[in-house]
Amino acid sequence: MLPVNTHFIARGKSPGYYKVTAERLHAAVPGSTYELSPKGFHGSIPAAIDELVTDISEYFKG
């Protein structure tokens, strides 16, 4: 079982099955959150590492 504070993210420019999978996982995990990054693509993490670290740290602070 995943914890209730699990955060699912899909990227708008990734293949469609990533979004479908994230949405279904979010629906199956009570208390989870879901976010769609419209400009993101699969593999965008290395390109946006500074922003990602900031967002993740803010998520855990909040």
N, CA, C and O atoms as a CHARMM CRD file, in Angstrom:
* protein
*
  248
    1    1 MET  N      0.84300  -1.16900   0.00000 PROA 1      0.00000
    2    1 MET  CA     0.00000   0.00000   0.00000 PROA 1      0.00000
    3    1 MET  C      0.89100   1.23500   0.00000 PROA 1      0.00000
    4    1 MET  O      1.86100   1.31100   0.75300 PROA 1      0.00000
    5    2 LEU  N      0.55900   2.18500  -0.83700 PROA 2      0.00000
    6    2 LEU  CA     1.29800   3.44100  -0.90400 PROA 2      0.00000
    7    2 LEU  C      0.74900   4.40700   0.14500 PROA 2      0.00000
    8    2 LEU  O     -0.44000   4.36900   0.46000 PROA 2      0.00000
    9    3 PRO  N      1.61400   5.27500   0.68900 PROA 3      0.00000
   10    3 PRO  CA     1.13400   6.22000   1.69900 PROA 3      0.00000
   11    3 PRO  C      0.18100   7.25700   1.10700 PROA 3      0.00000
   12    3 PRO  O      0.20500   7.52400  -0.09400 PROA 3      0.00000
   13    4 VAL  N     -0.64800   7.83100   1.95700 PROA 4      0.00000
   14    4 VAL  CA    -1.65300   8.78600   1.49600 PROA 4      0.00000
   15    4 VAL  C     -1.04300  10.05800   0.91500 PROA 4      0.00000
   16    4 VAL  O     -1.71700  10.77200   0.17300 PROA 4      0.00000
   17    5 ASN  N      0.20000  10.35400   1.22800 PROA 5      0.00000
   18    5 ASN  CA     0.81400  11.57500   0.71100 PROA 5      0.00000
   19    5 ASN  C      1.60700  11.33900  -0.57600 PROA 5      0.00000
   20    5 ASN  O      2.46100  12.15000  -0.93500 PROA 5      0.00000
   21    6 THR  N      1.33100  10.23400  -1.27000 PROA 6      0.00000
   22    6 THR  CA     2.00600   9.95700  -2.54000 PROA 6      0.00000
   23    6 THR  C      1.58600  11.00000  -3.57600 PROA 6      0.00000
   24    6 THR  O      0.40400  11.32500  -3.69500 PROA 6      0.00000
   25    7 HSD  N      2.55700  11.51800  -4.31900 PROA 7      0.00000
   26    7 HSD  CA     2.29400  12.54500  -5.33300 PROA 7      0.00000
   27    7 HSD  C      2.63200  11.97100  -6.70400 PROA 7      0.00000
   28    7 HSD  O      3.77300  11.58800  -6.96200 PROA 7      0.00000
   29    8 PHE  N      1.63900  11.91600  -7.57500 PROA 8      0.00000
   30    8 PHE  CA     1.83400  11.41300  -8.92500 PROA 8      0.00000
   31    8 PHE  C      1.95100  12.58300  -9.89000 PROA 8      0.00000
   32    8 PHE  O      1.19700  13.55200  -9.79600 PROA 8      0.00000
   33    9 ILE  N      2.89300  12.49100 -10.81400 PROA 9      0.00000
   34    9 ILE  CA     3.11400  13.54500 -11.80000 PROA 9      0.00000
   35    9 ILE  C      3.15100  12.91800 -13.18700 PROA 9      0.00000
   36    9 ILE  O      3.78800  11.88700 -13.40100 PROA 9      0.00000
   37   10 ALA  N      2.46800  13.55100 -14.11400 PROA 10     0.00000
   38   10 ALA  CA     2.55300  13.16400 -15.52900 PROA 10     0.00000
   39   10 ALA  C      2.96500  14.40400 -16.31400 PROA 10     0.00000
   40   10 ALA  O      2.72500  15.53400 -15.88800 PROA 10     0.00000
   41   11 ARG  N      3.57400  14.17800 -17.44200 PROA 11     0.00000
   42   11 ARG  CA     4.03700  15.28700 -18.26900 PROA 11     0.00000
   43   11 ARG  C      3.22400  15.33900 -19.55500 PROA 11     0.00000
   44   11 ARG  O      2.98000  14.31100 -20.18700 PROA 11     0.00000
   45   12 GLY  N      2.81500  16.52300 -19.93100 PROA 12     0.00000
   46   12 GLY  CA     1.92800  16.71000 -21.07000 PROA 12     0.00000
   47   12 GLY  C      2.48400  16.25900 -22.40900 PROA 12     0.00000
   48   12 GLY  O      1.71500  15.89900 -23.30100 PROA 12     0.00000
   49   13 LYS  N      3.80000  16.26900 -22.57200 PROA 13     0.00000
   50   13 LYS  CA     4.39600  15.89700 -23.85300 PROA 13     0.00000
   51   13 LYS  C      4.94000  14.47500 -23.85600 PROA 13     0.00000
   52   13 LYS  O      5.58600  14.05900 -24.81800 PROA 13     0.00000
   53   14 SER  N      4.68500  13.73200 -22.79500 PROA 14     0.00000
   54   14 SER  CA     5.09100  12.32300 -22.73700 PROA 14     0.00000
   55   14 SER  C      4.04500  11.46300 -23.43700 PROA 14     0.00000
   56   14 SER  O      2.93800  11.93100 -23.70300 PROA 14     0.00000
   57   15 PRO  N      4.38600  10.21000 -23.73900 PROA 15     0.00000
   58   15 PRO  CA     3.37900   9.32300 -24.31500 PROA 15     0.00000
   59   15 PRO  C      2.13100   9.26300 -23.41900 PROA 15     0.00000
   60   15 PRO  O      2.23500   9.33000 -22.19500 PROA 15     0.00000
   61   16 GLY  N      0.97400   9.14000 -24.03300 PROA 16     0.00000
   62   16 GLY  CA    -0.30300   9.19200 -23.32900 PROA 16     0.00000
   63   16 GLY  C     -0.46500   8.20300 -22.19700 PROA 16     0.00000
   64   16 GLY  O     -1.17200   8.47800 -21.22800 PROA 16     0.00000
   65   17 TYR  N      0.18300   7.05100 -22.30800 PROA 17     0.00000
   66   17 TYR  CA    -0.01000   6.04500 -21.26000 PROA 17     0.00000
   67   17 TYR  C      0.59900   6.47000 -19.93200 PROA 17     0.00000
   68   17 TYR  O      0.19200   5.95500 -18.89100 PROA 17     0.00000
   69   18 TYR  N      1.55700   7.38600 -19.92900 PROA 18     0.00000
   70   18 TYR  CA     2.09300   7.89100 -18.66400 PROA 18     0.00000
   71   18 TYR  C      1.00500   8.65600 -17.90500 PROA 18     0.00000
   72   18 TYR  O      0.84300   8.47500 -16.69800 PROA 18     0.00000
   73   19 LYS  N      0.27100   9.50000 -18.60300 PROA 19     0.00000
   74   19 LYS  CA    -0.80100  10.27200 -17.97300 PROA 19     0.00000
   75   19 LYS  C     -1.90200   9.34100 -17.46900 PROA 19     0.00000
   76   19 LYS  O     -2.37100   9.48200 -16.34000 PROA 19     0.00000
   77   20 VAL  N     -2.31100   8.39600 -18.30300 PROA 20     0.00000
   78   20 VAL  CA    -3.36500   7.45200 -17.91600 PROA 20     0.00000
   79   20 VAL  C     -2.94200   6.66500 -16.67300 PROA 20     0.00000
   80   20 VAL  O     -3.73200   6.49000 -15.74600 PROA 20     0.00000
   81   21 THR  N     -1.70200   6.19700 -16.65900 PROA 21     0.00000
   82   21 THR  CA    -1.21300   5.42300 -15.51600 PROA 21     0.00000
   83   21 THR  C     -1.19800   6.26900 -14.24900 PROA 21     0.00000
   84   21 THR  O     -1.64100   5.81200 -13.19600 PROA 21     0.00000
   85   22 ALA  N     -0.69000   7.50500 -14.34100 PROA 22     0.00000
   86   22 ALA  CA    -0.63500   8.37600 -13.16400 PROA 22     0.00000
   87   22 ALA  C     -2.04000   8.69500 -12.65300 PROA 22     0.00000
   88   22 ALA  O     -2.27400   8.70600 -11.44400 PROA 22     0.00000
   89   23 GLU  N     -2.97100   8.95400 -13.56800 PROA 23     0.00000
   90   23 GLU  CA    -4.35000   9.24300 -13.15500 PROA 23     0.00000
   91   23 GLU  C     -4.99000   8.04300 -12.46800 PROA 23     0.00000
   92   23 GLU  O     -5.68500   8.20000 -11.46400 PROA 23     0.00000
   93   24 ARG  N     -4.76000   6.85500 -12.99900 PROA 24     0.00000
   94   24 ARG  CA    -5.34700   5.64000 -12.39900 PROA 24     0.00000
   95   24 ARG  C     -4.73200   5.33400 -11.04200 PROA 24     0.00000
   96   24 ARG  O     -5.43400   4.93100 -10.11400 PROA 24     0.00000
   97   25 LEU  N     -3.41600   5.52700 -10.92400 PROA 25     0.00000
   98   25 LEU  CA    -2.77700   5.31300  -9.62600 PROA 25     0.00000
   99   25 LEU  C     -3.30100   6.31400  -8.60600 PROA 25     0.00000
  100   25 LEU  O     -3.58400   5.95200  -7.46400 PROA 25     0.00000
  101   26 HSD  N     -3.42800   7.55400  -9.01100 PROA 26     0.00000
  102   26 HSD  CA    -3.96500   8.58700  -8.12300 PROA 26     0.00000
  103   26 HSD  C     -5.38300   8.21800  -7.66300 PROA 26     0.00000
  104   26 HSD  O     -5.71900   8.37800  -6.48900 PROA 26     0.00000
  105   27 ALA  N     -6.19500   7.73300  -8.57800 PROA 27     0.00000
  106   27 ALA  CA    -7.56800   7.34300  -8.22300 PROA 27     0.00000
  107   27 ALA  C     -7.58800   6.15700  -7.25500 PROA 27     0.00000
  108   27 ALA  O     -8.52100   6.01400  -6.46500 PROA 27     0.00000
  109   28 ALA  N     -6.56600   5.31700  -7.31900 PROA 28     0.00000
  110   28 ALA  CA    -6.53000   4.11000  -6.49000 PROA 28     0.00000
  111   28 ALA  C     -5.89400   4.33500  -5.12200 PROA 28     0.00000
  112   28 ALA  O     -6.05200   3.50500  -4.22700 PROA 28     0.00000
  113   29 VAL  N     -5.18200   5.43900  -4.94600 PROA 29     0.00000
  114   29 VAL  CA    -4.48800   5.69100  -3.67800 PROA 29     0.00000
  115   29 VAL  C     -5.19200   6.84300  -2.94700 PROA 29     0.00000
  116   29 VAL  O     -4.99700   8.00900  -3.28900 PROA 29     0.00000
  117   30 PRO  N     -6.00100   6.51500  -1.95200 PROA 30     0.00000
  118   30 PRO  CA    -6.71700   7.54700  -1.21300 PROA 30     0.00000
  119   30 PRO  C     -5.74500   8.56500  -0.60700 PROA 30     0.00000
  120   30 PRO  O     -4.71600   8.19700  -0.04000 PROA 30     0.00000
  121   31 GLY  N     -6.08500   9.83600  -0.73400 PROA 31     0.00000
  122   31 GLY  CA    -5.26000  10.88600  -0.15500 PROA 31     0.00000
  123   31 GLY  C     -4.06500  11.29900  -0.99000 PROA 31     0.00000
  124   31 GLY  O     -3.30900  12.18300  -0.58700 PROA 31     0.00000
  125   32 SER  N     -3.87900  10.68100  -2.14100 PROA 32     0.00000
  126   32 SER  CA    -2.75300  11.05000  -3.00200 PROA 32     0.00000
  127   32 SER  C     -3.08400  12.32100  -3.77000 PROA 32     0.00000
  128   32 SER  O     -4.23100  12.76500  -3.80800 PROA 32     0.00000
  129   33 THR  N     -2.06100  12.89000  -4.37500 PROA 33     0.00000
  130   33 THR  CA    -2.24500  14.07200  -5.21200 PROA 33     0.00000
  131   33 THR  C     -1.74300  13.75200  -6.61600 PROA 33     0.00000
  132   33 THR  O     -0.95200  12.83000  -6.81500 PROA 33     0.00000
  133   34 TYR  N     -2.21700  14.52600  -7.57500 PROA 34     0.00000
  134   34 TYR  CA    -1.84400  14.33300  -8.97700 PROA 34     0.00000
  135   34 TYR  C     -1.59500  15.69200  -9.60100 PROA 34     0.00000
  136   34 TYR  O     -2.30000  16.66100  -9.32200 PROA 34     0.00000
  137   35 GLU  N     -0.58400  15.74400 -10.44700 PROA 35     0.00000
  138   35 GLU  CA    -0.26500  16.98400 -11.13800 PROA 35     0.00000
  139   35 GLU  C      0.12800  16.67600 -12.57700 PROA 35     0.00000
  140   35 GLU  O      0.86700  15.72700 -12.84100 PROA 35     0.00000
  141   36 LEU  N     -0.36900  17.47900 -13.49400 PROA 36     0.00000
  142   36 LEU  CA     0.02500  17.37400 -14.89300 PROA 36     0.00000
  143   36 LEU  C      0.92600  18.55900 -15.20600 PROA 36     0.00000
  144   36 LEU  O      0.53800  19.71300 -15.02700 PROA 36     0.00000
  145   37 SER  N      2.12000  18.26400 -15.66900 PROA 37     0.00000
  146   37 SER  CA     3.06000  19.30200 -16.07800 PROA 37     0.00000
  147   37 SER  C      2.92000  19.45300 -17.59000 PROA 37     0.00000
  148   37 SER  O      3.50600  18.66600 -18.33300 PROA 37     0.00000
  149   38 PRO  N      2.16000  20.44400 -18.06900 PROA 38     0.00000
  150   38 PRO  CA     1.79800  20.52900 -19.48300 PROA 38     0.00000
  151   38 PRO  C      2.98100  20.63300 -20.44500 PROA 38     0.00000
  152   38 PRO  O      2.91400  20.12000 -21.56200 PROA 38     0.00000
  153   39 LYS  N      4.05400  21.28800 -20.02400 PROA 39     0.00000
  154   39 LYS  CA     5.20200  21.46500 -20.91300 PROA 39     0.00000
  155   39 LYS  C      6.25300  20.36900 -20.74800 PROA 39     0.00000
  156   39 LYS  O      7.21000  20.29800 -21.51900 PROA 39     0.00000
  157   40 GLY  N      6.07100  19.52200 -19.74500 PROA 40     0.00000
  158   40 GLY  CA     7.05800  18.48300 -19.47300 PROA 40     0.00000
  159   40 GLY  C      6.99500  17.35000 -20.47800 PROA 40     0.00000
  160   40 GLY  O      5.98500  17.14300 -21.15100 PROA 40     0.00000
  161   41 PHE  N      8.10200  16.61900 -20.56400 PROA 41     0.00000
  162   41 PHE  CA     8.19400  15.44700 -21.42900 PROA 41     0.00000
  163   41 PHE  C      8.95600  14.36500 -20.68800 PROA 41     0.00000
  164   41 PHE  O      9.67400  14.64900 -19.72900 PROA 41     0.00000
  165   42 HSD  N      8.80300  13.13600 -21.12500 PROA 42     0.00000
  166   42 HSD  CA     9.51700  12.03900 -20.49000 PROA 42     0.00000
  167   42 HSD  C     11.00300  12.27200 -20.69800 PROA 42     0.00000
  168   42 HSD  O     11.47500  12.32100 -21.83400 PROA 42     0.00000
  169   43 GLY  N     11.72200  12.41100 -19.63400 PROA 43     0.00000
  170   43 GLY  CA    13.14300  12.71400 -19.72100 PROA 43     0.00000
  171   43 GLY  C     13.43000  14.17300 -19.41200 PROA 43     0.00000
  172   43 GLY  O     14.56500  14.62400 -19.57000 PROA 43     0.00000
  173   44 SER  N     12.41000  14.92800 -18.97000 PROA 44     0.00000
  174   44 SER  CA    12.63000  16.34900 -18.69100 PROA 44     0.00000
  175   44 SER  C     13.26300  16.58700 -17.32300 PROA 44     0.00000
  176   44 SER  O     13.66300  17.71000 -17.01900 PROA 44     0.00000
  177   45 ILE  N     13.35800  15.56000 -16.50200 PROA 45     0.00000
  178   45 ILE  CA    13.95300  15.74800 -15.17500 PROA 45     0.00000
  179   45 ILE  C     15.39000  16.26700 -15.27100 PROA 45     0.00000
  180   45 ILE  O     15.71700  17.23300 -14.58200 PROA 45     0.00000
  181   46 PRO  N     16.26900  15.66900 -16.09600 PROA 46     0.00000
  182   46 PRO  CA    17.62800  16.22700 -16.17100 PROA 46     0.00000
  183   46 PRO  C     17.65400  17.66700 -16.68000 PROA 46     0.00000
  184   46 PRO  O     18.54500  18.43600 -16.31800 PROA 46     0.00000
  185   47 ALA  N     16.69800  18.03000 -17.50300 PROA 47     0.00000
  186   47 ALA  CA    16.67300  19.38300 -18.05300 PROA 47     0.00000
  187   47 ALA  C     16.17100  20.40500 -17.04800 PROA 47     0.00000
  188   47 ALA  O     16.42200  21.59900 -17.21000 PROA 47     0.00000
  189   48 ALA  N     15.47000  19.96500 -16.01800 PROA 48     0.00000
  190   48 ALA  CA    14.86700  20.89500 -15.06200 PROA 48     0.00000
  191   48 ALA  C     15.18200  20.51700 -13.62500 PROA 48     0.00000
  192   48 ALA  O     14.33900  20.67000 -12.74000 PROA 48     0.00000
  193   49 ILE  N     16.38200  20.02800 -13.39000 PROA 49     0.00000
  194   49 ILE  CA    16.72100  19.50500 -12.06400 PROA 49     0.00000
  195   49 ILE  C     16.59300  20.56800 -10.97200 PROA 49     0.00000
  196   49 ILE  O     16.12400  20.25600  -9.87700 PROA 49     0.00000
  197   50 ASP  N     16.99600  21.81200 -11.23700 PROA 50     0.00000
  198   50 ASP  CA    16.89600  22.85100 -10.20500 PROA 50     0.00000
  199   50 ASP  C     15.45300  23.10400  -9.81300 PROA 50     0.00000
  200   50 ASP  O     15.13300  23.17600  -8.62700 PROA 50     0.00000
  201   51 GLU  N     14.57300  23.23900 -10.80800 PROA 51     0.00000
  202   51 GLU  CA    13.16500  23.46700 -10.52000 PROA 51     0.00000
  203   51 GLU  C     12.53900  22.27200  -9.81600 PROA 51     0.00000
  204   51 GLU  O     11.70900  22.43500  -8.92100 PROA 51     0.00000
  205   52 LEU  N     12.93700  21.07700 -10.22100 PROA 52     0.00000
  206   52 LEU  CA    12.38400  19.87100  -9.61500 PROA 52     0.00000
  207   52 LEU  C     12.76300  19.77600  -8.14300 PROA 52     0.00000
  208   52 LEU  O     11.91800  19.48000  -7.29700 PROA 52     0.00000
  209   53 VAL  N     14.01900  20.02400  -7.84100 PROA 53     0.00000
  210   53 VAL  CA    14.46000  19.96200  -6.44900 PROA 53     0.00000
  211   53 VAL  C     13.70900  21.00000  -5.61700 PROA 53     0.00000
  212   53 VAL  O     13.29300  20.71200  -4.49500 PROA 53     0.00000
  213   54 THR  N     13.53700  22.19100  -6.15400 PROA 54     0.00000
  214   54 THR  CA    12.79800  23.23500  -5.44500 PROA 54     0.00000
  215   54 THR  C     11.35000  22.80700  -5.21300 PROA 54     0.00000
  216   54 THR  O     10.83500  22.93800  -4.10300 PROA 54     0.00000
  217   55 ASP  N     10.69300  22.29600  -6.25400 PROA 55     0.00000
  218   55 ASP  CA     9.30000  21.86200  -6.12400 PROA 55     0.00000
  219   55 ASP  C      9.14700  20.72600  -5.12300 PROA 55     0.00000
  220   55 ASP  O      8.22100  20.73000  -4.31100 PROA 55     0.00000
  221   56 ILE  N     10.04500  19.76200  -5.17800 PROA 56     0.00000
  222   56 ILE  CA     9.96100  18.62700  -4.25700 PROA 56     0.00000
  223   56 ILE  C     10.17600  19.08800  -2.82300 PROA 56     0.00000
  224   56 ILE  O      9.46200  18.65800  -1.91600 PROA 56     0.00000
  225   57 SER  N     11.16300  19.96600  -2.61300 PROA 57     0.00000
  226   57 SER  CA    11.40000  20.43500  -1.25300 PROA 57     0.00000
  227   57 SER  C     10.21700  21.24600  -0.72800 PROA 57     0.00000
  228   57 SER  O      9.86800  21.12900   0.44700 PROA 57     0.00000
  229   58 GLU  N      9.59500  22.06400  -1.57600 PROA 58     0.00000
  230   58 GLU  CA     8.41800  22.81700  -1.17500 PROA 58     0.00000
  231   58 GLU  C      7.25400  21.87600  -0.85100 PROA 58     0.00000
  232   58 GLU  O      6.49700  22.11900   0.09000 PROA 58     0.00000
  233   59 TYR  N      7.11600  20.80600  -1.63100 PROA 59     0.00000
  234   59 TYR  CA     6.05500  19.82800  -1.38600 PROA 59     0.00000
  235   59 TYR  C      6.19900  19.22000   0.02500 PROA 59     0.00000
  236   59 TYR  O      5.22300  19.10300   0.76600 PROA 59     0.00000
  237   60 PHE  N      7.42600  18.84100   0.37000 PROA 60     0.00000
  238   60 PHE  CA     7.62600  18.21100   1.66600 PROA 60     0.00000
  239   60 PHE  C      7.58200  19.21400   2.81300 PROA 60     0.00000
  240   60 PHE  O      7.25800  18.84200   3.94100 PROA 60     0.00000
  241   61 LYS  N      7.89800  20.46600   2.54700 PROA 61     0.00000
  242   61 LYS  CA     7.78700  21.50100   3.58100 PROA 61     0.00000
  243   61 LYS  C      6.33100  21.81900   3.87700 PROA 61     0.00000
  244   61 LYS  O      5.95700  22.08400   5.02000 PROA 61     0.00000
  245   62 GLY  N      5.49500  21.78700   2.79900 PROA 62     0.00000
  246   62 GLY  CA     4.10100  22.20100   2.92400 PROA 62     0.00000
  247   62 GLY  C      3.22600  21.12700   3.44000 PROA 62     0.00000
  248   62 GLY  O      2.02200  21.33300   3.59700 PROA 62     0.00000
